[in-house]
């Protein structure tokens, strides 16, 4: 079956591939661990438990909308971790996707009425230009005709000479390997996105119920704790490629 990713996650993945091509052109090692074996570790022990715990906290904030059954469709945790030691190593990302079916629809149908994507990362989130952004205190909401994304933490953005803010990578700055950025950012979450997409007319009618039922405050508190820990850590500095 062809897997259909939420638009935010699919777009982020596509831009990550584009960044990899730029890094290769800039002669940055494609295989970071070949050049920096002392900074590469397997995600395990307390570090693994901490990151999986944050993923579960985010999942617990997802809504339970009456009339829908939701199944885990995809769960991927980056098993590689990057840092000066196993204790301070962090994965680049974790992803979990749910497919939600309205109980009144045909149980044999292959595609969901609502898809939910959750992505936690130690790097800024990459989003393309397009969807309107609304800032709501500790989060940013990107609303499109068939979906809504709740974005916490840092976006990959840059400001040009005229002061205009653009999303994505600053073309004037040298590219860095993602693992190198994870090491520099420390073992903390930098971005988190939860996306609800309507995949059918039934889902479109109920999209607002999913968005309203999402516990935004719980995820805001999670990201606030990570940001405070990162700022209090003398071993990490400002996040490159993201505006304050």
Buried (B, 14 or more C-beta within 10 A) or exposed (E): EEEBBBBBBBBBBEBBEEBBEEBEEEEBBEEBBEBBEEBBBEBEEEBBEBBBEBBEBBBEBBBEBEEBEBEEBEEEBBEBBBBBEBEBBBBBBBBBBBBBBBEEBEEEEEEBBBBBBBBBBBBBBBBEEEBEBEEEEBBBBBEBEEBBBBBBBBBBBBEEEEEEEEBBBBEEEEBBBBBBBBBBBBBBBBBBBBBBBBBBEBBBEBBEBBBEBBBBEEBBBBBEEBBEBBEEBEEBEEBBBBEE
